[in-house]
Amino acid sequence: MKNFPRTSLALALSLAFPGALSLLATPARAQTAPTTTASPSSDTAPTQRVEISAQRQKLDAARNGLSPDTGSSVYRFDAEDLQRLPQGESTPLNQVLLQAPGVVQDSYGQLHVRGDHANLQYRIDGIQIPESISGFGQALQTRLADHLSLITGALPAQYGNRTAGVVDIHTHDNTFANGGSVGLETGSNGHRQASAEVGGTEGVLSYYLTGSALRSDEGIENPTSSRHPLHDQTQQGNAFGTVSYLLSPGTRLSVMGGFSNNRFQIPDVPGQTPNFSLNGSDSIDSATLDARQKERNRFGVLALQSSLGEGVDYQLAAYARSTDVHYTPDDRGDLMFNGVAANVLRSNAATGLQGDLSWVINPAHTLRSGFAFQHERGTTDNTAQVFPADADGNATSDVPETLVDNSRIIGHQWSAYLQDEWTPTEALTVNYGLRYDQVNTVVNEHQLSPRLGAVYDLSPSTRVHVGYARYFTPPPTELIDQTSVAKFLGTTNALPSDANTAVRSERSHYVDAGISQQLSPALTVGLDGYYRHVRHLQDEGQFGNALIYSAFNYQKARIWGLELSANYHQDAFSAYANVALARAFGKGVESGQFNFEQDELDYINSHWVHLDHDQATSASAGVSYRWAEGSTASLDLIHGSGLRNGFANTGHLPAYTQVNLGVQHSLMLAQGVGPTELRVAVTNLFDKVYQIRDGSGIGVGAAQYGPRRGVVLGVTQRF
């Protein structure tokens, strides 16, 4: 510890004068980088290229060394795994994650990991990306990933705030050979998608850019069981790019950014009967309504990665993100069917700074530390048309009035951590540390959180892990509902209750333990169990007619589960299977009470109730086979025993299984260009009709069905 002040001073100097770093620093530590050699030649260019490539590999290894997963449960998808999916790299990211154990499907593209509602953290090349406002579209695309992992369980101290799972994405920045691809897809329900990517290296510069544009007549889950939804078109545009530049052999400057711009029609349900009368409108057909939602998300990151001598690596990143969701009602239809037509715009802007440092003190100890700071500004603009109403909610006039209910939130989050990875023996690794978090938004709260994880190799083929984590989850600023209850009293949008306590930070104790066994060179199996004891559990619900989620708290919760997994890979054949058993209960609503009917509040306050996303059994599986001539066939499935429904989540929906099929073939059509890839993907092969939601349950406002059978044909040209 005597050298630590001098190390900290060197870090500060390097950040202030990055150009001078090359005079002081040796190349970054390479933990796993392969040794590369070149044949002697009078031309120095090939040797230079090899040296630059080796420098990038060392920096990549150092960056990976900044992010440990000791004691956690990690499920990895490599490049081949992603390509073997029926839709390949066109598979939406949420559908990829559904193939991991303990991940549950919900409507609107939502995911639940180990009994949590959302609460996922996304990292790209080791940098945490601020979350966007929950919507229908995916802000990140699978095609930008060279490989990715889902890290769950008792996380090391480095990971905080959003802790249900860490989606750790590694881009194609340094793995993409000079070239690119263009792709086109066409399919059922008007599916049309164009995509492109390009990447490569030019001396000390490397880059990767990708983008896609999608149009479909099925943008949101169909609220009916029909094959073709009504008024459900979507247009989605996404782009991502990363550029890195070697300032010196041990220093890299990177810039990355992305955006998504998604537009959705809100699907209609035919045959509904209006509940309210509107002056000047005699009748209306519920199959002709025109409500819409627009979602935008943009982010940018500037990162500096370097070393401060042998064994000391760091990364410093500054980022900015803006996101918004805008619901536009069908004024006449929403008034006549719901008694309120609310034009709602939620937006959030965040800027922040993240720093991580890794110091190999000696072969037995690696010290890691870091910090994060984020400033947010969230706004809600709500212009609502409502009818005057009596105490029972009955309209007293057919002439609507307009109410404006706008709000603003400014908040800050601070985090810092310190941890040590200790390897007392070759078979045992222990990671212990502390994390401090503080949030100041609608609440001012903080917590010091201990973390402990260990991995022990019982034998060359058997590994066990165990971990404990104390978690602190601040309320999601972008989802805090600041509705002014008093403004809507005496209207058809009067809320069930006038109680409204501010959303609180969630605090929990998390224990995780598991074992993996390699039964043969081709087959590995695993078993993992976890338990969470939670205070102020955060959940989300869709309250009101706008399809935007709001956060609230249960006073306490208990969540536990068991996961079994198996992976097999032998030559051209691969297969996997995962089964998860879970239970998630909450008791007592302590914030956002105005969204609940009094009888439901009373029941939840006196009973342990299932969380709406509690699914007793979830499963996923897949097989694929690749022929020597370049053809691949793959099949995967997801199974669920049904999400909760009914009064206070006392029931659950029927079980379902969805099977997807894909066939892909590569061929060379011309000299001088890359292969041409042809793909056929069939979603819901057996056309299973099933409901994800039926419109009932806590915080559930609409019904959604799983997709009917659909076929997509695609062609991709590599160059």
N, C-alpha and C positions, 0 to 999 in steps of 0.2 A: 504493500500500500504506500510505501514511501515514494514510489515513482508516479503515483496517480496525479498529484498536482501538476507535475511537469507534462504529463500526457494531456491533461485537460487544457493547459496553456497552448500546447502544440495544436490541439484540435481547434481552439479559438483562432489562432493565427492562420491556420490553413483555411478556415471558413472565410476569414476576412480577406486573405490574399491567396486565392486558389492557384494563381499562376506560379507562386513561389514554392508550391508544394513539391514540384518535381525536383527541386534542389535539395530537399530534406528527406523525402520519403523513398523507401524501397518499394518494389512492386508488391501489390496486395497478396496476402497469403492465399495460396491455392490449396484447398483441402482435398479436392478430388479431380483436379484438372489433369487430363492426360498429357504425357510428354510428347511433343511433336518435333520431328527432325526433318531436315531438308537435304537433298543431295547436293554435293558441291557443284557450284556453277559460277561462271564469270558474271552472269546476270544477277544482280542483287535483288531484283524485284520479287521473285518467288520467296527468297529468304525473308524479305521484309513482310510479305503477306503472312508467312508462317508466324513471324514474331508478333505481328499485330493480332492475329487470331489467338495466339497463346495468351496475350495480354487480356483479351476479352474473356477468355475462358477463366483466367485467374480472378478477374473482377466478378464474373458470374458466380464462381465458387465462393468468393468472399461475401457476396450479397446473400447467397443461400445460407451462409454461416451466421448471418445476422438474425435469422428467423428459425429458432429451434421448435421442435414439436414433442420434446421428451415428455412421456407420460400421457400424451393425448392419443385419441383414436384418429387415424389418418386413412382416408380412402383416396387412392390416386387414379387419375385417368391420364395415360400417356398419349402420345400422338396417334399410335395405332388404335388404341381404345376409342378415341374420338372418331377416327375414320371408319371403324367397324360398326358404328351405330347405323341403323337403317337410313337415316337422313344425313349421315356424315357430319361435316362441319356446318351444315345448314340447320342442324338440330338446335332449337332454342336452348339457351343455357339452363333454364329451369328444368327442361326435360332431360338434360344430361344429368343434373344433380339428383333427379328422381331415381336414377339407377344405383345410388349409394344407399347403404343401410340406414334406417331411421328417418328417411325423408318422406314426408307425406304430401300428396297432391291436394291443392285447394283450387277454388275458382279464381279467375282473373290472373292466372299465372303465379299465384302465391305458393310458397313452400313453407312447410313446418318441419323443423329439425328437432328431434327428441323432445316433442311436446311444447315447443316454443312457437309463438306467433311471430313470423319473420325473425327479427333480431339477428340477421346475418351480417357478417362483415366481409367486404370484398377488398382484396389486395391484388394489385397488379405489379409484378416485379418487386415485391416487398413493400410497396407503398399503399397505405390504406386510402381507399377512394370514398369520400363522403357519400352517404346513402341518398338516393333520390326519393321524392314523394311517391308513395305506393300508387301504382296505376295498373293498366292492363298490359302495357308493352314491356319489353326487355330493354334495359338501358345498355347492357353489354352483350356482345355476340360471341358465340362459341368459336367462330373462325379466327378470332384474334389470339386464341390460346394455342401455344405449342403443346403444353400439358398443364394440368390443373389438379388441385387436391381439395378435398373437403376435410377440414380438421375440426374435430368435435371433442367433447369430454372436458377434462380438467386441463385447461390451457395454461401454458407458461405465462409469466407475468408480463411478457411483451404484449399480449393480446388483451384488450379491454373494451368496455362500453358495449359493443355488440358481440355477444359471446355464445349464442346458440350454435354457431359454426363459423369457421373462417373459410371462405372460398379463395384459395391462394392460386392466382393465375400467373403463369409465366408465358410471356409473349414470344413471338417468332423473331424478336429483335436480332439475336445472334445465331439463330439456327436456320434462317431462311436463306437459301442459296440465291444468287442473283437471278431474278426472274419474277414470275408472278402467275396469275391465272385470271380468267374471266369465266363466269358461269351464268347459266340461265335455267330457270325452273318454271314449269307450268303444271297445273293440276286441278283437282276438284274445287268446287265453289269459287271459281275465278282466281285461284292462286297463281300469281305471277311474281317472280322474284329475279332480280339481276344482282350479281355480286362481282367484285373484283378485288384483287390484292396484288401488291408489288412489294418487293423487298430486296435487300442486298447490302453489300459493303463496297465502299469506295475509299481505299486507304484507311484512315483513322475514323471515317464516318460510316455508321451503319444505320439502316432505316427499315421500317415496315409500315405499310399503309393498307388499310382495307375499308371497304364500304359496301353497303347493300341497300336496295330499294325494293319494298314489298307492297303488293296490292292484293287484297283478298276480299271475298264476300262473306268471310267468317272470321271476324276480328276478335270477338268476345264469345265466351261459351254461350251456346244457344239456350235461352230460357225455356224452350219447348223441346220435345223429343223429335221434331221433324228433321229431315235430312238437310233442308236448306233453310237457314234462319232468315227472318225478315229484318230488313234495315240493319245490316250488320257489317257493312263495308269498313275496311281499314286501309290506310296508307301509312307506311312506316319507312323512315329513312334512318340509317345508322352509319357512323364512320368512326374509325379509330386510327391513330397514327403514333408512332414512337420513333424518335431519332436520337442516336447517341454519338458522342464525339470524344475521342481519347485526347485529353489535354496533355497527358504525359503517360509513361508506361504504367503508372499506378493510379491514375486519376481519370474518371469518366464523368462527363456532363450529359445528362439525358433530358429530353423533353418529350412528354406524352400528352395526348389529349383525345377527347372523343365527344360525340354528340349523338343524341337520338331525338327524332322529331316524329311523333306518332299521332295519328288522327283516327278516331273511332266513332262510328255510329252506335247509338245505344239500341240494341235489338228490341223489337216490338213483340208483344204477346196479343194475338187476335182474340176477339170474342169477349173482351172485358166490358164491364158496365160502369159508366161514370158514377162517381159518388157525390159530385157537387154540380150545381147549375151555374153557368156563366152567362152574364148578360150579353145578348146578341148571338149566342151559339145554342142552337136547338139540339144538335147531336154531333157525335164525333166517333170515328172508327179507330179503335186502339191499334189497328194494323197499319195506320198511316202516320203515326207520331214521328217527330224528327228531333229527338234529343241527341246531343253529340258531346264528345269529350276530346280534348287536345292535351297532349303531354309532351313536355320538352325537358331535356336534361343535357347539360354541358359541363365538362370538367377539363382542367388543364393542370399539369404537374411539371415542375422544374426540379431536377434532382442532381445532386453532386455526390459522387461516391469515390472514396479514396482510402488510403492507408496512412498511418502515422508511424511507420516503421514495421519491422517484422512482427506479425501477430496481432496488430491493432488495425482494425478496419472500421469504417463508419460510412453512413449515408445520411444526407440531410436533404429534405424535400419540402418545397413550398407548393401549395395547391390552392385551387379555387374551383368552386362548383356553383352552378345556378340550376334550379329545377322549378317547374311549375306544372300544375294540373288545372285545366279550365273546363268546368262542366257548363254546357249551354242547354237550357231546358227547351222543350216544346211548350211555349208559354200557355197556349190554350189547352193542350192535352194534359200537362202536369197540373194545371189548376183544376180541371174537371175530374181527373182521376185521383189526385193526391191532396188537393186543397192548397198546394203551394207550388210555385214555379220559381226556383232559386237559381240565379246565375252566380256560380261560385268559382272564384279564382284563388287557389292557394299557391304561394310561391315562397321559395327559400333560397337565400344566397349564403354561401359559406366560404371562408378563407382560413387557411391554417398552415402550420409548420410541424413537421415530424422529423425527429432525429433518432438514429440508432447507432450504437457503438458496440463492437465486439473486441475483447482483449484476451488473447491466449496467454495467461500468466505462466503456465507450465503445462506439461502433458496431462495433468490431472484436473486442472481448473481453467475454465473459460468464463470470464466475467462479461456480462452483457448489461447495458443500460440504455436508457432513452427517454424521450419526452415527446409530448404532443400538445399542441394548442390549437383551438378552433374557435372562430367567431362566426356567429350565425345571425341572420336577420330574416325572420319569417313574417309573412303577411297573409291575411285572409280578407278577401273582398267578397261580400255576400249581399247581393241585391235581390230581394225576395218579394214576389207578389203573393198576397194571402187574402183570404176573406175574413171579415169580422165574424166572431163566433161567440156563443154563449158558454157557460161553465162546463157543459157537457161536450163541447167541441162541435156543435151543430152550427153551420153557417147561418148568420142572421141577415145576410145580404148577398146578392149575386154579382155585386160590383167589387172587384179586388182593389186593395190598397197596396202601396209599395213601401217596404221597409228596408233600410240600409243597415247592415250589421258588419262593420269592418273592424279588424283588430291587427295589432302589431306585436311581435315578440323579438327582443334582442337578447342574445345569450352568449355565454362563453363556456368552454370546457377546457380543463387542464388535466394532464396526466403525466406521470413519471414512473419509471420502474427501474429496479436493480435486481439482477439474478445471477446465480453462479451455476454453471454446469460442471458437476464434479464426477470424475470417473475414478473411483477408488480401486477398481479392478477392471480387467479387460471385459468382464461379463456384465458389470453393473454401471449404469449411468444415472445420476441423481441431479435433478434440476430444482433448485429452491430459490425463492425470491419474494419480493414485496412490490406491490403496485399501489400508487396513490392516484385517486380520481376526484375531481371536483367539478360540479356543474352549477351554473347560475343562469337560469332561464325563468320559468314560472316558479321554480324552487331554487334554493341555495343549499346544496347538500354535498357531502364528501364522504370518502371511505378509504381506509388503509386495508389492503387486501393481501393476505399471505397466499402463496402458491407453492405446491410441492408435487413433484412428479418423479417417477423412477421407472427405469426399464432394466430388466434382468434377463439374460440369456441362460435359461436352464440347461440348454444343450445347443449344438449348432443348428438344430431344427425347431427349437421351442423357445418362444419369447413371451414374457409376461410384462404387463405394465400396470401401474397403479398411480392414481393422482388425486389430489385434493385442491380445490380452488374456491376462494371467496370472491364472489362476483358483485359488481356494482354497475347497474345499467341505467344511465340517465334517460329521462323521457325523451322520445324523438321529437325534436322541436318542430319538424315539418308536419307532424301529425297531431299536435296539441290543438284541441277544439276550444276556442275562446268565445263560443256562442253567448250572446247576451240574452239570458233567459227572460228577463223582464220585458224586453222589446216585443216578444211574441205572445205575451199574455193577452187573452181576449181575441185570439185569431185561430184560424184552422191549422196553424203551425205551432200552437202552444205545446210545450214539451211536457212529458208525463210528470216531471218532478222539477222543483226549483232548487234542489240541492246540487251544488257544483263545487267540489273540492278539487284543488289543483292536482294534476297528475304528478305522482311521486316517482323517485328513482327506485328501481327494483334492487333488492339485496338478497343474495342466496348463498347457500353452502352447497357445493357440488362435489360428489365423490364418484370416481370412475375406475374400473378395473377390467382387465381383459387379458386374453391369452391367444397367441397365434401358433399354429403347428404346421410345419411343412411335412405332409405325409409322404410326399414323393417329390422328385425334381419338378413335376408338372402341377402338383396339387397342394394348395395351402388353404387351411380352414382357420376360422377365428370365432371367438366368443367374447362378447363385451357386455358389461352391465353398468348401470349408472343410477344415481339417486340424487334428487335436488330437494332441498328444503328452502322455501322462498317466502319472503315478506314483501308486500307491495308488488305482487306479480303484475307486470304490464301485459295487457292484451289489447287487441284492436277490433273495432266493429264498424260496420257500414250502417250508420244511423241516418235516417232521412232519405229523401229521394235521390240526392246526388250520390253517385257511386264513388265516394271518396271516404277513406278510412280515418277514424279518430281513435286516439289512445285513451285507455282508462286502466284503473288498478283494481285487482282483488287484494283484500287484506293479507291473505296468506294462500300458499299453494303447496302441493306435494306432487312430485313428478318422478316416475321411475320407469325403467325399461330394460330389456334384454335384446341383444342383437347377435345373430348368427350369420356368418358369411363364408363363402367358399369361392375360390378362384382356380381355374384349370387352364393351362396353356401347354400344348404339345404340338410342335411343328406348325402346321397350317390351321389347327383347330384350337379354339379357345371357348371358354364358357365361364359363367359366374352365376351365383345365386345368393340372395340376401333375404333374411326374414327378421322382422323386428316386432317385438311385443312391447306395448307401452301403455301407461296410464297417466293421466294428467287431471288433477282436481284443484279447484279453487273454492274459496269461501269468503263471502263478504265483499260487496262493491264499495270502494272507498274514494272513488273519483269518477267524474262524468256521470253522476247519478241521474242527471236530468234526462238522459237518454233511455231510462228504464221505466216501465210501468211499476207501480207501487207493489203489486202482488208478486211480481218477479223479484224485485229488490228484497222483499221480506223473505222469500224462499231462499235466495242465495245467501242472505245474511245468517240464516239458521241451518243451512245444509251445505255439506260438501257437494259441489256440482262438477260434472265433467266440463272441461274447457271445450269450446265449440270445435276446436281442431284436434281434439283427442280421438285418435283412431286406434282401436285395440290391436289390430294386426295390419302390418304393411309388408309387402314383399316386392322384390324385383329380380329379374333373371334375364340372361341372354346367352346366345350361342352364335358363333360365326365360323365360317370355313373359307379358306382362300385356296383356289386352284392355281396351278403353276402358270396357266396361260393368262393370268391377270384378272380372274373373276372372283368376286367375294359375295357370299350370301350370309345374311345375318338376320336374327330374330331376337326381339326383346319383349319383355312384358312388365307391367306393373299391376299389383293387386292391392286392394284396400278393403277392409271390413266395413267401411262406411263412416263418414264424419257424423258428429252429433246433430240432432234436430229436436224439435218439439219445445214445449214449455221448459225453460231453464235447462235445456240440453238433456232432458231426461230420456230421450230416445236416440236412435241412430239410423242412418240410411242403410239400405241393403248393400251387401258386398258386391264387388265388381272385379273383373280382370280385363285388361286391355292388352292386346297383342299387336305388335308392329313388325313388319317384314321389310327387308331391303335387299336389293341385288345391285351390285356395282361391277362394271367391267372397264378395264383400261386397254387402250390400243393405240398404236402409232399410225397416224394417218398421213404424215408428211415428214420429210427430212428437215432438220433445222429447228423444229419446235418440240415441245414436250408432249407427253401423252395426252390423249383425249379420254376423259372419264365419263361414262354413261351410268346413270343411276335411276332405279325405280324404287320408290318407297311407298308402302301401303300402311296407313295409320288405322288402327282398330280393325285389323284384318277380318275378324268375324262379325263386325258390325254390331257389337254389343251395345245395347241401349242402357245407359245408367246415369243416375243423378249424382253430381258432386255436392250440390246443395238443393234444398227444396223450398228455401225462403223462410224457414223457421229456425229457431235457435237464438242464442244470445249474440247480438250484433250481426245477425244475418238478415239482409233485406230483400234478397231476390233469389230466384231459382236459377240453377245452371246445370246443364247436362254435359256429359263428356262428349268428345267429338264422334260423329258417325264415321263410317268407313270413308277414307279419302285416299286418292292416288296422286302422287307427285312424280313427274318425269324431269330429270335434270341432266344437263351436259356441262362439263367443265373442261376448258382448254388450258393446259399448263404451257408456260413458255419460259 
